């Protein structure tokens, strides 16, 4: 993974090439931190994934960490030019919308996707219990 830098007025763009995996994640985190700490009132961080190779679980974790950190600092975040393999990984893990939807920066002190409502969580838990052997049975069964 080799990030290359490009900046515009209040925008930091990093083009990622090669693989994003256990061996390269530390370098990406360091370069992102350096770019964001450079001052100049960064308002947006964009990672161009057009030349990105494989991304393992550590790479996905790193992308999520960068997104959270940017949000905490009031910096908008976006992944651009996502190839089919990365798109599939993001869709399978339920992180596609979270990492690709352009959004304004989050207010300080908040990060991550919204929490599910209690009713939805309870319904899912109830279904899971009903599916277990020995789980709740309908009345009269």
Helices and strands as residue ranges (DSSP letters): E 4-8, E 11-20, H 25-37, E 44-55, H 57-72, E 76-80, H 84-92, H 96-100, H 118-131
